[in-house]
Amino acid sequence: PLIKFPVWTLDDSIKFIKNYLSMKKTLLLLSLVVSGLSFGQVNRCLSNEAIQHQESLTPGYIDHVNNAFDIAKAYSNGNQLKSNHIYTIPVVVHIVYNTPSQNLADSVIHNQIQVLNDDYQRMNADTVNMRSDFDIVKGSPQIRFKLAEVDPNGLATDGITRTFTTIPMFGAPLTLIGDVTDLERVKSSVDGGIDPWDQSRYLNIWVCDMSVDLFGSILTSILGYATPPTGLPNWPPGTINGLGDGVVIQYHSFGSNNPNPLDQGSGVLDFRGRTAVHEVGHYLGLRHIWGDGDCTEQDGIDDTPNAVDKSNFDCDPAKNTCTDNIQGVDLPDMIENYMDYSAETCQNSFTQGQVDLMHGVLENQRYDLVHNNPASISELNMSNWNVSPNPATNEISINGIDGTANLSLFTTSGQLVGQFGLDNENGTIDISHLEAGLYILKLSENDYFTETKRLIIR
């Protein structure tokens, strides 16, 4: 009998090829899962895989990223930031939720902003845990973050958006091998997420569930990813043509007071808000400290120690997996560095080289974010506040406050020794009970870190 075959159009052929390639990727993924390489493991950061995926979609993307890195590094090598200069970055946090637990409370969001400010000002109490080996390279970025108070339309805002989505999880099986196409949906209103605010003037942070449903097993293995600066116009958000500029964080790992525990079979992970610190580092141009490779690869920063691959949620101070020469010293693996994959409990520092690179980015590719942004953030007029006398013995006076603020007094090891409220007037504070030494004054507004000064007590 005559056998009739269907006539395929060009569109049918293209669809068949796409399905075939997708099937091959799925089979590869299944082989990884069956061999035990996916279950129970957490990929702390998908940024490098996202860059590789973008390169496969738009060849030349990696070249643009590398070029942006070189430009920022060249700037940082020739310029020194004034010691009293602080960059302020306006932030909008997009909470995209399907369940009540994903709809994080304001207190968690404010806590995460505080963690960012502490870590990017080197005001985090656990800096005392950094080994003395790294005293020769430690640096303070002098970057602060504040939830935006004015939206792109000029309206008052708290810097937080909340979007209910019908998508239970934004991850898909191919996400586990670096395909971020499904994750990018969170950046698009038409795809179940929310469109970004002006990406040249706001740091957009999306918080959602990036878990993957793999045949009924829920894998929460990706904690975050971010886009590095490229110096190019922003790619269209939420499409397979490019990465939408910004940061995406798994909702479990956002903030240090997050009420949602995450256990992938090896115990509950201890989150300190450093997933966002790590990803914002990528957003500001930093790479993984081990250079995503072996001892022959490095992150392009001269004062970060070389390492073999990554620390995987450990804090092993005995590791020295590569030989390097930093100011004449072979430094051990820097598990204290925010750009490692070490546990958040041992991360506490950036190096000066990383600081310089971030400043170069803020003076180049992300210039508008901090320099041409008069409408996106309103500040209390605190630029002229001062402390007198300094050094002091029995009491100090705080002058120049215009607004309501809180003043906290810390030892250099991070111990809180006093808190005081200030309200549109000068304040006198008794310090006679404190021991002589160096202290840190932290001025804040509505729980957001604003500025610090050093105080010497005789």
C-alpha positions as CSV (number, residue, x, y, z in Angstrom):
1,P,0.0,0.0,0.0
2,L,1.0,3.5,-0.6
3,I,2.4,5.2,2.6
4,K,1.8,8.9,2.8
5,F,4.3,11.0,4.7
6,P,3.3,14.4,6.0
7,V,4.7,17.4,4.2
8,W,6.8,19.5,6.6
9,T,7.1,23.3,6.3
10,L,10.2,25.2,7.2
11,D,8.7,26.1,10.5
12,D,8.0,22.4,11.2
13,S,11.7,21.6,10.5
14,I,12.9,24.4,12.8
15,K,10.6,23.2,15.6
16,F,11.8,19.6,15.2
17,I,15.5,20.7,15.4
18,K,14.8,22.9,18.5
19,N,13.0,20.0,20.2
20,Y,15.8,17.6,19.3
21,L,18.4,19.9,20.8
22,S,16.3,20.5,23.9
23,M,16.0,16.7,24.3
24,K,19.8,16.2,24.0
25,K,20.3,18.9,26.8
26,T,17.6,17.2,28.9
27,L,19.3,13.8,28.5
28,L,22.6,15.3,29.5
29,L,20.9,16.8,32.6
30,L,19.3,13.5,33.5
31,S,22.7,11.8,33.2
32,L,24.1,14.3,35.7
33,V,21.3,13.8,38.1
34,V,21.4,10.0,37.9
35,S,25.1,10.0,38.6
36,G,24.5,12.0,41.7
37,L,26.0,15.3,40.6
38,S,22.9,17.4,41.0
39,F,21.0,16.2,44.0
40,G,21.9,17.6,47.4
41,Q,24.3,20.2,46.0
42,V,23.8,23.9,46.0
43,N,25.2,26.1,43.2
44,R,25.8,29.3,45.1
45,C,26.0,31.5,42.1
46,L,24.9,31.0,38.5
47,S,26.5,34.2,37.2
48,N,29.3,32.5,35.3
49,E,27.0,30.0,33.7
50,A,24.6,32.9,32.8
51,I,27.4,34.7,31.0
52,Q,28.3,31.5,29.1
53,H,24.6,31.0,28.2
54,Q,24.4,34.6,27.0
55,E,27.5,34.0,24.8
56,S,25.8,31.0,23.1
57,L,22.8,33.2,22.3
58,T,24.7,36.4,21.3
59,P,28.3,35.6,20.4
60,G,30.6,38.3,21.5
61,Y,28.9,38.9,24.8
62,I,31.9,37.6,26.8
63,D,34.2,40.0,24.8
64,H,32.0,42.9,25.8
65,V,32.2,41.8,29.5
66,N,36.0,41.4,29.4
67,N,36.3,44.8,27.6
68,A,34.3,46.5,30.3
69,F,36.4,44.8,33.0
70,D,39.6,46.1,31.3
71,I,38.3,49.7,31.1
72,A,37.2,49.7,34.7
73,K,40.6,48.3,35.8
74,A,42.5,50.8,33.8
75,Y,40.6,53.6,35.4
76,S,41.1,52.2,38.9
77,N,44.9,51.9,38.3
78,G,45.1,55.6,37.5
79,N,42.8,57.1,40.0
80,Q,42.5,57.0,43.8
81,L,39.1,57.6,45.5
82,K,39.1,60.3,48.1
83,S,39.0,58.7,51.6
84,N,35.9,60.7,52.6
85,H,33.9,59.9,49.4
86,I,31.0,57.4,49.7
87,Y,29.1,56.2,46.7
88,T,25.3,55.8,47.2
89,I,23.4,53.3,45.1
90,P,19.6,53.5,45.0
91,V,18.0,50.1,45.2
92,V,14.6,48.7,44.2
93,V,13.7,45.2,45.5
94,H,11.2,43.3,43.5
95,I,9.5,40.6,45.5
96,V,7.9,38.1,43.1
97,Y,5.9,35.5,45.0
98,N,3.6,32.6,44.5
99,T,3.2,31.5,48.1
100,P,3.0,33.6,51.4
101,S,6.4,32.4,52.5
102,Q,8.0,33.8,49.3
103,N,6.4,37.2,50.0
104,L,9.2,38.3,52.4
105,A,8.4,40.9,55.1
106,D,9.7,44.4,54.9
107,S,11.9,43.6,58.0
108,V,13.8,41.0,55.9
109,I,14.4,43.5,53.1
110,H,15.6,46.2,55.4
111,N,17.9,43.7,57.1
112,Q,19.4,42.8,53.7
113,I,20.0,46.4,52.9
114,Q,21.7,46.8,56.3
115,V,24.0,43.8,55.6
116,L,25.0,45.2,52.2
117,N,25.8,48.5,53.9
118,D,27.8,46.9,56.7
119,D,29.8,44.7,54.3
120,Y,30.5,47.3,51.7
121,Q,31.6,49.8,54.3
122,R,33.7,47.2,56.2
123,M,31.5,47.9,59.3
124,N,30.5,44.2,59.7
125,A,31.5,43.0,63.2
126,D,33.1,39.8,61.9
127,T,36.0,41.6,60.2
128,V,37.9,40.6,63.3
129,N,37.7,37.0,62.1
130,M,39.9,37.8,59.0
131,R,43.3,36.2,59.3
132,S,46.2,38.6,59.7
133,D,47.7,37.1,56.5
134,F,45.3,39.4,54.6
135,D,46.0,42.7,56.4
136,I,48.2,43.7,53.5
137,V,45.3,43.4,51.0
138,K,42.1,44.3,52.9
139,G,40.0,47.2,51.6
140,S,36.7,49.0,52.2
141,P,34.6,49.8,49.2
142,Q,32.9,52.9,50.8
143,I,29.7,52.0,49.0
144,R,26.3,52.4,50.6
145,F,22.8,51.2,49.5
146,K,19.5,52.8,50.1
147,L,16.0,51.8,49.1
148,A,14.8,54.3,46.6
149,E,12.4,57.0,47.8
150,V,11.3,58.2,44.4
151,D,10.2,55.9,41.6
152,P,11.0,56.5,37.9
153,N,7.7,58.5,37.6
154,G,8.7,60.9,40.3
155,L,6.3,59.4,42.9
156,A,7.1,58.6,46.5
157,T,8.0,54.9,47.1
158,D,9.5,52.7,49.7
159,G,11.8,51.0,47.1
160,I,9.9,47.7,47.3
161,T,7.5,46.2,44.7
162,R,5.4,43.1,45.3
163,T,4.1,41.0,42.5
164,F,2.0,37.9,42.8
165,T,2.8,35.3,40.1
166,T,1.1,32.2,38.9
167,I,4.5,30.6,38.3
168,P,5.3,28.3,41.3
169,M,9.0,28.2,40.5
170,F,11.0,30.1,37.9
171,G,13.7,27.4,37.6
172,A,13.4,24.6,34.9
173,P,15.4,21.4,34.4
174,L,17.8,23.1,31.9
175,T,18.5,25.7,34.6
176,L,20.6,23.2,36.4
177,I,23.1,23.1,33.6
178,G,23.3,26.9,33.1
179,D,20.3,27.8,30.9
180,V,18.8,31.0,32.5
181,T,16.1,31.5,29.9
182,D,13.3,30.5,32.4
183,L,14.9,32.4,35.2
184,E,14.9,35.6,33.2
185,R,11.0,35.5,33.1
186,V,11.1,37.1,36.6
187,K,12.3,40.3,35.0
188,S,9.3,40.6,32.6
189,S,5.7,41.5,33.5
190,V,4.3,39.7,30.5
191,D,6.2,36.5,31.5
192,G,5.0,36.3,35.1
193,G,7.5,38.6,36.8
194,I,7.9,42.4,36.8
195,D,9.7,44.8,34.5
196,P,12.7,46.6,35.9
197,W,12.9,50.2,36.8
198,D,15.4,52.3,34.8
199,Q,18.4,50.0,35.0
200,S,20.9,52.9,34.5
201,R,19.6,54.7,37.6
202,Y,18.5,51.9,40.0
203,L,20.0,48.6,41.2
204,N,17.2,46.2,40.5
205,I,17.1,43.1,42.8
206,W,14.5,40.5,42.0
207,V,13.7,38.0,44.8
208,C,11.8,34.8,43.8
209,D,11.8,31.0,43.9
210,M,14.4,29.7,41.4
211,S,13.8,26.1,42.5
212,V,13.4,23.3,39.9
213,D,10.8,20.6,39.8
214,L,12.5,17.5,38.5
215,F,10.0,14.6,38.2
216,G,8.4,15.6,41.5
217,S,11.7,16.3,43.4
218,I,12.1,20.0,44.2
219,L,15.7,21.1,43.9
220,T,16.6,24.5,45.4
221,S,20.2,24.5,44.1
222,I,20.6,28.0,42.8
223,L,21.0,30.9,45.2
224,G,21.6,33.9,42.8
225,Y,23.0,35.3,39.7
226,A,23.9,38.8,38.4
227,T,24.8,40.6,35.3
228,P,28.3,42.2,35.0
229,P,28.6,45.6,33.4
230,T,29.2,45.6,29.7
231,G,29.2,49.2,28.8
232,L,26.4,48.5,26.3
233,P,22.7,49.6,26.2
234,N,20.7,47.2,28.4
235,W,19.6,44.0,26.8
236,P,15.8,43.5,26.5
237,P,14.6,42.1,29.8
238,G,12.7,38.8,30.0
239,T,13.7,37.6,26.5
240,I,16.1,34.9,25.3
241,N,17.9,37.7,23.3
242,G,19.8,38.9,26.4
243,L,20.1,39.2,30.2
244,G,18.1,41.8,31.9
245,D,20.5,44.0,33.9
246,G,20.4,43.4,37.7
247,V,20.5,40.8,40.4
248,V,18.3,37.8,41.1
249,I,18.3,36.1,44.6
250,Q,16.6,32.9,45.8
251,Y,14.1,34.0,48.4
252,H,15.5,31.6,51.1
253,S,18.9,33.3,51.0
254,F,17.8,37.0,51.1
255,G,18.6,38.7,54.4
256,S,20.2,37.3,57.6
257,N,16.8,37.2,59.4
258,N,15.0,35.2,56.7
259,P,12.4,32.9,58.3
260,N,12.6,30.2,55.5
261,P,15.2,27.5,56.2
262,L,16.9,25.7,53.3
263,D,18.1,22.1,53.7
264,Q,19.1,20.1,50.6
265,G,19.9,17.0,52.6
266,S,23.2,18.0,54.2
267,G,21.8,20.3,56.9
268,V,20.2,23.8,57.1
269,L,22.4,26.4,55.4
270,D,23.4,29.3,57.5
271,F,22.6,32.5,55.5
272,R,24.0,35.8,56.6
273,G,22.7,38.0,53.7
274,R,26.0,37.4,51.9
275,T,24.4,35.9,48.8
276,A,23.3,39.4,47.8
277,V,26.7,40.8,48.8
278,H,28.3,38.3,46.4
279,E,25.9,38.9,43.5
280,V,26.2,42.7,43.9
281,G,29.9,42.2,43.6
282,H,29.4,40.6,40.2
283,Y,27.0,43.5,39.3
284,L,29.9,45.9,40.1
285,G,32.4,44.0,38.0
286,L,34.0,41.4,40.3
287,R,34.6,37.8,39.3
288,H,34.8,34.7,41.4
289,I,38.1,34.9,43.4
290,W,39.3,31.6,41.9
291,G,38.8,32.8,38.3
292,D,36.3,29.9,37.6
293,G,39.2,27.5,36.9
294,D,42.4,26.1,38.2
295,C,45.7,27.7,39.3
296,T,46.3,28.9,35.8
297,E,43.1,31.0,35.9
298,Q,42.6,34.1,38.0
299,D,40.0,36.8,38.6
300,G,42.0,39.7,37.1
301,I,42.6,41.3,40.5
302,D,46.3,41.4,41.5
303,D,45.9,41.1,45.2
304,T,43.4,38.2,45.5
305,P,45.1,34.8,46.1
306,N,44.9,32.2,43.4
307,A,43.0,29.0,44.2
308,V,42.0,25.7,42.6
309,D,38.3,25.9,41.8
310,K,36.0,27.0,44.6
311,S,35.4,26.4,48.3
312,N,32.1,24.6,48.6
313,F,30.4,26.1,51.7
314,D,33.4,25.2,53.9
315,C,35.7,27.4,56.0
316,D,39.0,25.5,55.9
317,P,41.8,27.9,56.9
318,A,44.4,25.3,56.0
319,K,43.8,25.5,52.3
320,N,46.6,26.9,50.1
321,T,45.8,25.2,46.8
322,C,47.9,27.5,44.5
323,T,51.3,29.2,44.8
324,D,51.2,33.0,44.3
325,N,53.2,36.0,45.1
326,I,51.3,39.0,46.5
327,Q,53.6,41.6,47.9
328,G,56.2,38.9,48.2
329,V,54.0,36.5,50.1
330,D,52.3,33.2,49.1
331,L,48.9,33.8,50.7
332,P,46.6,30.9,51.5
333,D,43.1,30.6,49.9
334,M,41.1,33.6,51.0
335,I,37.9,31.9,52.3
336,E,37.1,35.2,53.9
337,N,36.5,36.8,50.6
338,Y,32.9,37.6,49.6
339,M,33.5,36.4,46.0
340,D,34.5,32.9,47.1
341,Y,32.0,30.0,47.5
342,S,32.9,29.6,51.2
343,A,30.3,29.5,53.9
344,E,28.7,32.8,54.6
345,T,29.8,32.5,58.2
346,C,33.5,32.9,57.3
347,Q,33.1,35.6,54.6
348,N,33.9,39.1,55.8
349,S,36.1,41.1,53.4
350,F,37.0,42.5,50.0
351,T,40.6,43.2,48.9
352,Q,41.8,46.7,48.0
353,G,42.2,45.5,44.4
354,Q,38.5,44.5,44.3
355,V,37.5,47.9,45.8
356,D,39.5,49.7,43.1
357,L,37.8,47.7,40.4
358,M,34.3,48.5,41.7
359,H,35.1,52.2,41.9
360,G,36.3,52.0,38.3
361,V,32.9,50.5,37.3
362,L,31.0,53.2,39.2
363,E,33.0,55.9,37.4
364,N,32.5,54.3,34.0
365,Q,29.9,51.7,33.0
366,R,27.6,52.5,36.0
367,Y,28.3,56.2,36.2
368,D,24.7,57.2,36.0
369,L,23.8,54.9,38.9
370,V,25.6,57.1,41.4
371,H,26.3,60.4,39.6
372,N,23.3,61.3,37.5
373,N,20.5,60.3,39.8
374,P,19.0,63.3,41.6
375,A,15.4,62.0,41.4
376,S,15.9,58.4,42.6
377,I,17.0,59.0,46.2
378,S,16.5,61.7,48.8
379,E,19.0,62.0,51.6
380,L,18.8,63.7,55.0
381,N,21.1,66.6,55.0
382,M,23.8,64.9,57.0
383,S,26.8,65.7,55.0
384,N,27.9,68.4,57.5
385,W,27.3,66.5,60.8
386,N,30.3,66.4,63.0
387,V,31.5,65.2,66.4
388,S,33.2,67.4,68.9
389,P,35.5,67.3,70.7
390,N,37.5,64.5,69.0
391,P,39.5,63.1,70.8
392,A,37.1,63.3,73.8
393,T,37.2,62.4,77.4
394,N,33.8,62.7,79.2
395,E,31.2,63.8,76.6
396,I,30.7,64.5,72.9
397,S,28.4,66.8,71.0
398,I,26.8,65.8,67.7
399,N,26.2,68.9,65.5
400,G,24.7,69.5,62.1
401,I,21.8,67.0,62.1
402,D,18.9,68.0,59.9
403,G,16.2,65.4,60.4
404,T,15.5,62.4,62.7
405,A,18.4,59.9,63.0
406,N,19.9,57.3,65.3
407,L,23.4,57.2,66.4
408,S,25.1,53.9,67.4
409,L,28.5,53.6,69.1
410,F,30.7,50.5,68.4
411,T,34.0,49.2,69.4
412,T,36.4,48.4,66.5
413,S,35.6,44.7,67.1
414,G,31.9,45.4,66.4
415,Q,30.5,45.4,69.9
416,L,27.6,47.8,70.3
417,V,28.2,50.0,73.4
418,G,25.5,52.7,73.0
419,Q,22.5,53.9,71.0
420,F,21.1,57.4,70.9
421,G,18.2,59.2,69.2
422,L,18.7,62.5,67.5
423,D,15.9,64.8,66.3
424,N,16.6,68.0,64.5
425,E,18.9,69.3,67.2
426,N,22.3,69.0,68.6
427,G,22.9,66.3,71.1
428,T,25.3,65.8,74.0
429,I,26.3,62.2,74.8
430,D,28.0,61.0,78.0
431,I,31.0,58.8,77.2
432,S,32.7,59.0,80.6
433,H,32.0,55.3,81.4
434,L,33.8,54.0,78.3
435,E,37.4,52.9,78.2
436,A,40.0,54.8,76.3
437,G,40.4,53.7,72.7
438,L,39.1,54.0,69.1
439,Y,35.4,53.7,68.5
440,I,33.1,53.9,65.5
441,L,30.0,56.2,65.3
442,K,27.3,55.0,62.9
443,L,24.6,57.5,61.9
444,S,21.5,55.9,60.4
445,E,18.0,56.9,59.3
446,N,15.1,54.4,59.4
447,D,17.5,51.5,60.0
448,Y,19.4,52.4,56.8
449,F,23.1,52.9,57.3
450,T,24.0,56.5,56.4
451,E,27.5,57.4,57.5
452,T,30.3,56.6,60.0
453,K,32.9,58.6,61.8
454,R,35.8,57.5,64.0
455,L,35.9,58.7,67.6
456,I,39.0,58.6,69.9
457,I,38.3,58.5,73.7
458,R,41.2,59.4,75.9
